[in-house]
Amino acid sequence: MFEEQRVVNTLSDKINDLLTKFEELKAQNESLRNEIVSVKAQSEAKDAQIAKLQEELRAKDLESEDIFEKIEAVLGR
């Protein structure tokens, strides 16, 4: 009888420990999900910024080519 009660108590303690750990992991999981959402939003913003800078670079390249062509025309090439 005492042995059975000890086993039941031990199992009850282990179940409580597992439930506590489960709740901690659920909270951690939610926190990580929120962090992922935030990082994805930051990534999308950076992608948009990179695309804008690439477009500006293309425009500057075209402008440079135009300037070089005018210089060559002035120099008579």
C-alpha positions in Angstrom: 0.0 0.0 0.0 2.7 2.5 0.9 4.7 1.4 -2.1 1.7 2.1 -4.4 1.2 5.5 -2.8 4.9 6.3 -3.4 4.7 5.3 -7.0 1.5 7.4 -7.5 3.1 10.4 -5.9 6.3 10.0 -8.0 4.2 9.7 -11.2 2.1 12.7 -10.2 5.3 14.7 -9.6 6.7 13.7 -13.0 3.4 14.6 -14.7 3.4 18.0 -13.0 7.0 18.6 -14.1 6.1 17.6 -17.7 3.1 20.0 -17.7 5.3 22.8 -16.4 7.9 22.1 -19.0 5.2 21.9 -21.7 3.8 25.4 -20.7 7.3 26.8 -20.7 8.0 25.4 -24.2 4.6 26.7 -25.4 5.5 30.2 -24.3 9.0 29.9 -25.8 7.5 28.7 -29.1 5.1 31.7 -29.2 8.0 34.0 -28.5 10.0 32.5 -31.3 7.0 32.7 -33.7 6.7 36.4 -33.0 10.4 36.9 -33.5 10.2 35.1 -36.9 7.3 37.4 -38.0 9.4 40.4 -37.0 12.5 39.2 -38.8 10.5 38.4 -41.9 9.2 42.0 -41.9 12.7 43.4 -41.5 13.9 41.1 -44.3 11.2 42.4 -46.6 12.0 46.0 -45.8 15.7 45.3 -46.5 14.8 43.6 -49.8 12.8 46.6 -50.9 15.7 48.9 -49.9 18.1 46.8 -51.9 15.8 46.8 -55.0 15.5 50.6 -54.7 19.3 51.0 -54.5 19.8 48.6 -57.4 17.5 50.7 -59.5 19.3 53.9 -58.4 22.6 52.3 -59.4 21.3 51.4 -62.8 20.1 55.0 -63.3 23.5 56.3 -62.3 25.2 53.9 -64.7 23.1 55.1 -67.5 23.8 58.7 -66.5 27.6 58.0 -66.4 27.4 56.4 -69.9 25.6 59.4 -71.2 28.2 61.7 -69.7 31.1 59.7 -71.2 29.5 59.7 -74.6 29.2 63.5 -74.5 32.8 63.8 -73.4 33.9 61.6 -76.3 31.8 63.7 -78.7 33.4 66.9 -77.4 36.9 65.3 -77.8 36.0 64.3 -81.3 36.2 60.6 -81.0 
